[in-house]
Amino acid sequence: MLRNTTPKPKTRLLRAFAAILVCASLGSNRIAAFAQAKDPILVGHYASTSGAEATFGKSTDNGILMAVAERNAAGGVKGRPLQVITYDDQGKQSEAATVVTRLITKDKVVALLGEVASSRSLAGGRLAQRYGIPMVTPSSTNPEVTKIGDMIFRVCFIDPFQGEVCAKFAMQRGWKKAAVLYDKTQAYSTGLNTNFTESYPKLGGTIVARETYGGGDSDFGAQLTNIRAAAPDVIFIPGYYSDVGNIAIQARKLGLAMPLLGTDGWDSSKLAETAGNVLEGCCFSNHYSHEEARPAVKDFVEKYKARFGGETPDGLAALGYDAALVLFAAMDRAPSLAGRDIAKELAATKEFAGVTGTITIDSGRNANKSAVMLEFKQGQWRYAATIEPDGK
């Protein structure tokens, strides 16, 4: 007997419907997989976008956002777009720890950028190390930051070099007697006090007075009176712009006419707005000058001004830009976006052509690079000198 193998109409309909479901299922899986492949890669940024040092965080965030926009226009990282989540830590160490925990545990970022202030980078960096999330600080210069562990990196020079740079510059200018006024509440400032006071005497200088203050203080009269009695050629103030403006004004009122010498914590347009012409002849060390002739600097300044309404980028903006691009390059080279893979490639960064100089990450996860000195002349910070690390 011959068996009729032709499906009945009802069976044919059921089989067709099943095939449609299978195809739909395969299609949805492929669509989901494709969507997942194109999901943004999340990177966290914690910064003081409010509080006493708000310009630090805002400038850094601007630089980072510009780097993200450029990288996404060029295809992102591993074919996926980048997205930066920025949280304001309000300039507080406790809040830095809170927002870093949130970025890691809730937002699931693959890497962190931040902070500017060393004290806040120490707070956030300890958590990044504990969770195995690589962190690149654009501008925390205290040596202890990268000593936290093998997940913590920086693209700026460190304070021992910055203190030496200021000591060398002081002697070049003939300032052979220095007084020091530093913020005892900030790791950044206390570290630079140590670095300068160790380097300066070795070059032939003499420390004639050393005074302290606390960040946010409003009256510096007692300290400046003691300094005046010591008759220094220069006053070294390794603090943040939020305090330096008031110090400068009060120093001039007390008849202290000698130059003030500072560090990269002075780098804010707010300083000139606060202190104005009393800064004439004062100098500070920084990571770059917008007046440098290097093509990378000219290109960055032009693009930044176009993006941010004609604003001239400060050193914090340039460092934020460089930090982001160094991180993205490491992510591109890494075999995966796992923390250890990214960290390994960050450690392998060599001769990266940044806006703030050529960046090579050394064995301590620090950047070996030059510094510039800026001088206030006729209402503007002007390029004064470049000082290279020993051996360059």
N, C-alpha and C positions, 0 to 999 in steps of 0.2 A: 504494500500500500504506500502510495506516495503521500508524504506529510506536507501540508500546506505551511511553508515557512514565512509567508508574507504576513507581517504584523497586522492585526486588526486596526481599524481606524483609531479606536480609543487608545490602544497601546502605542501607536505611532505618535499620538498627541502627547502622551505622558513622557515618552522618550525625548521628544523634541523640547518639552518644557524643562526636563532634567538637564539637557545639554545647554539650554539657555542659562540655567542657574549656575552650572559649572563655569561657563564662560564669564558670566557676570562676576562670579566669585574670583576667578583668576584676574579679571580686569580690575576689580576693586583692590585686590592685593598688590597688583602692579602699580596702580595709581597711588596707593598708600606708601609703597616702597619709594616711588619717585618723589612723593611729597616729603617723605622723611629725609631723603637724600638732599632735598633743597631747603630743609628747615635751617634757619640761621644758626650759626655757631655763636654761643653766648659768651661774652667776655665781661667781667666785672670791673668797675672803676669806683674806688672810694676816695672822696676828696672833700676839702672844706670849701663848699660853694656858698656857705654863709658863715657868719662869725668874724672874728678879728682879722683872719687871713684869707678872706673870701676870694680875693683876686688870684691867689695861688691856685685854688681848685678850679675856678672858672677858666683861667688861661690854659691850664693843663687839659681840661675837658675839651676846650676848643681844638687844641692840637690833636687830641685823640680822635675826635669826631671827623676832623679833616682827613686824617690817615685812613679811617674806616671808609669814608666816602670814596677816596681814591682807590682803595683796594677793592671795594665792591664794584666800582666801575670797570676794574680790570679783571673781574671774574671771581672775586672773593678768595677764599682759602679752600683748597680741595674741591672746587666747584660749588661751594656753598657760600651764601652771603654771611657777612659778619654783623653782629648786633652787640653794641656796648650798653650795658645797664649801669648807670651812674647813680650812686647814693651819696647824699650829703652827710658827712660825719660831724658837721658843725664845729670843726676844730677841736674836738674832744677825743681823748684817747679811749674812753669807755664807749663812746658812740662808734668809733672806728672798729672796735671789736664786734659790736652789735651788727653793723651793716656788713662786715666781712662774713660773719656767720650766716647772715641771711643770703648773701650772694652765693655762698657755697652750698648750703643745705636746702634752701628753698628755690633759688633761681637756677641752680645746677650749672654755674659757669665753669668753663674748662680752664680758665686762667684769670689772673687778677692784674690790674694796673693800679698803682698807688703806693703810698701816699706821697705828698710833698714833704711834710714835716717828719723828721726822723722818729720822734716819739710815737706818732700815730702809725708809722710803718712798722715799728717794733711791736705795737699792739696787734695790728692786722697780720703781720708776717708770721707771728707765732701760730696763729690759727691756720694760715695757709700751709705752713709746714706740717702741722698736725694732720690736716685733711689730705695732704699730698697734692695740693693745687699750686702750680707754678705762679709766682708773683714777680713782676718787674716794677720796681719803683723808678719813676722818671728822675727824681731829684732829691731823694733822701741821702744825705752825704755822710751821716754818722757811720763809722766802720762797723758798729755792732749790728746794723740791720742785716747785712748778708751773712753775718756769723750765726744767725738763727739756724740756718740749715741749707741743704742742697737744693731746695726749691725756690730760694730767694735770690733775685738778681737785681742789678741796677745798670742804668745807662749813663749815669753821671760820675764825675770824679768823686773821690772821698775826701773827708776833712783833713787828714794829715797832709795831703797834697795842697788843699785849698789854704790851710794855715801857712804852709811853706811859701805858697805863691804870694800871699799878702806880706809875709816877712821879707821876701826877696824884693817885692815892689817898693816897700817902705824904704829899704836900704838904697835902692836905685834912685829914689827921690831925695835921698839925704836926710831922711827922718830917722835919726839915730837914738832918740829917746821916745818910748811909747808908753802910754797908759792903756789899760784894758778895762772895758765896761761890758759885762756879759750877763745874760739871763740865766740865773741859777736854776730855773724851773724847766728848762728845755735841754734835752740831750744834745741837740744840734749845737746850741750856744756854748754849753759847758765843754763839749768836746773840742770845739774850735778854740776856745780859750786855752786849753791844754796844748793844742797843736801849734798855735802861734807863739805861745810863751816858751815852748821848747825850741822852735826853729829860729826865732828872732835873735836870741843871744849868741847862737852859733855863728851867725852872720856878722856879729859885731855890734848888735843893738843892745839897748838896756831897757828893761821894764822898770819904770819909775813909780807906777801905781797900778793897783788892780782892785776894781770895785764890782759889786753885783747889784742886780735888781730882779724883780719878779715880773714876768710877762703881764701886761695890763696895768702896771703901775703908772701913776700920773705925775708924781713928783720925784725928780732926780737931782734935786738941789744939793743934798748932802754929799752924794757921790761925786758930783761935778765940782763942788767946792774943794773936796779932797784932791781931785785930779788937778785942779788949777794950781794948788799949792806945790804940786810935783813938777810943774812946768814942762810937760812933754812936748815933743815936736808933732806928734800925731796921737789921736785916740782911736784905738781899735775897738769896734763895736760889732761883734758877730751875732747880731740879733735879727728879728723880723721887722719889716717895714712899719708895722703897726705901732711899734714902740720907738723906732729910730727917729721918726719925724719929730716927736715931742722932745726926745733927747737933744736933737740938733738945735731946735728952737731955744731950749733952756740953756744949752751950752753957750750960744751966742749972747744971750741976755746976761750971762755971768762973765762975759768978756773973754771967753775961750775962742780965740780966732784961728787956732791951728786946724789943719784938715782932719776930717773924720774918715776912717778907713773901715770898710765893711766887707761882707761876703754876700753870697747869692740870696740870702734871706731879705736883702734890700730890694730885690727885683720886683717892683710894682710901680705902676704909674701913680698910685696913691701917695707914694713917698714924696714925689715932687709936688703934688697937690697940697700935701700937708705942710711941708717945710719950705718949699719955694727956693728963693735965692740964697737962703742961709746955707744951702748945700754947695754953693759955688766952690770948686776946688776939691770937693770930697770925691772919694773913689771907692769902688767895690769890685770884688772878683765875681766873674759870672761864667756861664757855659758857652755863650756866643754873643755876638753883637750883630744887630741888623745891618750895621754899616760894613760888615766884612765883604770882601770882594769875591769870595768863593761862589761859583755858580749855584751850588746847592742852597746857599743862604739867599741869594737874590731870587731864585725861583720860589722858595718857600715864602718869603716876605710878600712877593707879588700875589701869590695864590691866597695867602692868609688875608691880606687886605681886601681882595676881591670878595672873599667869603664872609668877612666879618666887618663890613661897612667902613673900610679904610683904616681900621685899627692896626697899629704896628705891633707885631708879635713880640712878646717878651721872652726871656729865656725859659720860663715855665711852659709856654706854648710850644716852643721848639723841642723841649725835652719830652713833653707828652707825645708829640708827633713821632719823634725818634723811638721812644719806648714802644709805642704801638706797632710801628713798622718792624722793629727788631723781633717783637713777639710774633707777628704774623709770618715773618720769614721763617722763624723756627717752627711754627705750626705747619707751614707748607712742607718743610723738609722732614718732619717727624712721620714715622710710619703709621701713627694713629694719633688721636687727640687725647690719649691717656696722659695724665699728669707727668709721669716719669719720662715718657717719650718726648714731650714738649721740653721738659727741663734739660734733657740730654742735648737737644739741639740748641737751646739757649746757651748752654755752656760751651758749645762748639762755635759760637759766633766769632768770626774773625774779619777784620778790615771792613766792617759795615760802613758804607759811606752815608753818614748822617748829616743833618743840618748842624748839629752841635759838634761835629768833628768825626773823625774816623774811629769807630767803636770796635774794640776787641775785648771780649770778656775774658778776664784772667782766671787763674785757678781759685781765687777767692770770690768769683762771681761778680767782680767789680769791673768797671770800664776804665781802661788805660787811655787817657786822652789829655789834651791841652786845656788851658784856661785862658780867659781874656780878662783884662782890667778895663773898667769903664770910669770915666771922669765927668763930673757935672760941670758943663760950661754953658753959660748964657741960656740957662733954662732947659738944657737937654743933656741926657747921658750920651757921651761920645766915646767911641773906641779909643783906648789909650795904649794898650799893649797886649801881646800874646805871650804867655809863659808856658813852655813845654815841660813835661816831666823829665827828670834826670835821665840821660841816656838817649834822648831824642834830638 
